Amino acid sequence: MSNSKKGQASLEFVVMFVFIMVFFAVTLSSIMDHRSFLQSHQESVEGVRIADRIGYELDMVLAKGDGFYRNFRIPETVDGHEYSVEIIGGEIVVRWRGRTVFSSTSAQTVNGSITGGENFLRNNEGVIEVVE
């Protein structure tokens, strides 16, 4: 085999190797982006589930009338991260790691704070009280 053919074969090998490496890098990057998106989506679903559960529990206590009480449990974290809950005029806001999800409730007045873990709710003449 002549030297020019050996050089051409080596060059073709290097070009093919670089092409394959670029292909794998692009594929790996795409897979990592998709995985990150799925994890972010799962966190959002979990946050919405918590907000909707709080809305359901508040609506249940409100609908049952004065004197009704109920305790319920919600997760203490969203995918391992602490979160906060605010209830403002019928809107439930759950926040964690710079993310926010919303839900709604018929309860216009809620006194106290709902936290991750066990919560005890009481209807006091249409005002929902979170008893600690």
Secondary structure by P-SEA (a helix, b strand, c coil): ccaaaaaaaaaaaaaaaaaaaaaaaaaaaaaaaaaaaaaaaaaaaaaaaaaaaaaaaaaaaaaaccccccccccccccccccbbbbbcccbbbbbccccccccccccccccccccccbbbbbbcccbbbbcc
